[in-house]
Amino acid sequence: MYVAVKGGERAIKNAHALLAEDRRGDTGVPELSVAQIREQLRLAVNRVMAEGSLFDPDLAALAIKQARGDLIEAVFLIRAYRTTLPRFGSSRPVDTGAMACSRRISATFKDAPGGQILGPTFDYTHRLLDFRLAAEGQDLPKPATADPVAGPVPHITSFLNREGMIETDRPGDELPPDLTREPMELPAARALRLQAITRGDEGFILSLAYSTQRGYGRTHAFVGELRIGTVAVELDIPELGFAVEIGEVELTECETVNQFTGSKTEPPQFTRGYGLVFGQTERKAIAMSLVDRALRWKELGEDDTGAPAQDEEFVLMHADNVQATGFLEHIKLPHYVDFQSELELVRKLRAEGAAQRPEAAE
Amino acid sequence: MTASVAPTDPEDRRIWMGVLARARPERLAELMPAEPDENPVILRQPEIGTVMVQGRIGASGGPFNLGEMTVTRCTLRLQSGVVGHAHVQGRSKDHARRAALVDALMQTDRAAQLRRDVLEPLAQEEADRRRARAEKAAATKVEFFTLVRGEDR
């Protein structure tokens, strides 16, 4: 028989004090500041902003410090904080064609107008540990400069559009569904799927995208364009009667070009997958565009091969790492009563089994 | 006494509000250290909230919700009745209040002085930052060249 008891308060309080001490680590080592995390662990900050679905580098850096570098815990903290804030409205859709690009590459067109700009990339590094970084106070190499391309850099897929070789998206200004306001309903519109994927767990989206490359819902993706940079965010202010820029955000955008053989109504042409994520987060943006394209099989009249990446419910219901970790980790919390009933049941079954087998009792 | 009201071009106002919103809070405070003795009435206390940022499907299609950003807003009124307004990125209430005050004063005869002392330095520093970033990115542009092939000899 189980009797409800109290008595965890002191243990919990002491556990949290121990957590605080462990978070600080060796006090002989200088404490990490939030600004240091924001500036020097920027890709971790970006991931927390993308999956926390809140663009604020200082808050993301604070969350990483508090979570001791556990990024999913940091995402959880950001999501929780976000729920305490009022929402003032929705921005106008950002214009990624006007992005101030710090990186912009195409795997399909070598001579794209605007050129291939590598930017601050890990690509072409040798992936050898650099022990010079272990020594502090070293001199930084000074980056070279060159005259920037004047004017906006056009999207590379727009060149394919001219020949009608690639599908075009229908522009619109309808209010998109918002999964933070209404529970997700399936089947989901593409706008809702993109919202769920852009805030989804990077590891989960990466694995799904990889599975499509290995043949589970293959879509033959090329990276038509990958760009990283800042865009202005504009908000309509009702009191003023016009839109003003309220700031700017760094984004990573990926457009894939995929094969499509055509249908009864459409000539053979290329189709597109789309990824757009907060911060410099290119692995996530590429993965997002592959998963977006795989989920479009029905709309494009493709075969359902039963691949996980084609299964909208499977993808959308398991992409959120805060939901996932909440359900997963709750099973470590006290389940004494549940387990007690299971124990009783097994004992009863065993007793019944023993009673029906008198020879075993002899 | 406070300044009189000057007619304001909405496009001009849109631009300065953008400059104020994107300014770093510390820098705006540096350029405007002492509050001018306007004694404004705060119509809406600085308030921290979010704005849902939208993207477009495939960069040119219908909108979708990308995620939120933090924004602080503030509205105030000068003694002369001119209303100043601010929506600024981030969570600095001081930033929002200062931006709203500059917005209000820019609609008065103090506009020229504020443009010279606050807005132009902010806009110039922002342009310099952007240019420096663009120049460093441009230096990473790939210059393809074709190797001489056998048949070209």
Interface residues (C-beta under 8 A of the other chain):
Chain A: M49 A50 S53 L54 F55 D56 D58 L59 R82 L85 P86 R87 F88 G89 S90 S91 R92 P93 V94 T96 G97 A100 C101 S102 R103 K110 D111 G115 Q116 I117 L118 G119 P143 A144 T145 A146 D147 P148 V149 H155 T157 T168 D169 R170 P171 G172 D173 E174 L175 P176 P177 D178 L179 T180 R190 A191 L192 L194 Q195 T198 R199 A232 V233 L235 I237 E239 L240 G241 F242 A243 V244 E245 I246 G247 E248 V249 L251 E253 E255 R272 Y274 L276 F278
Chain B: P10 R13 R14 M17 G18 A21 R22 E47 I48 G49 T50 V51 M52 V53 Q54 G55 R56 I57 G58 A59 S60 G61 G62 P63 F64 N65 L66 G67 E68 M69 T70 V71 R73 T75 H85 H87 V88 Q89 G90 R91 R130 R131 A132 R133 A134 E135 K136 A137 A138 A139 T140 K141 V142 F144
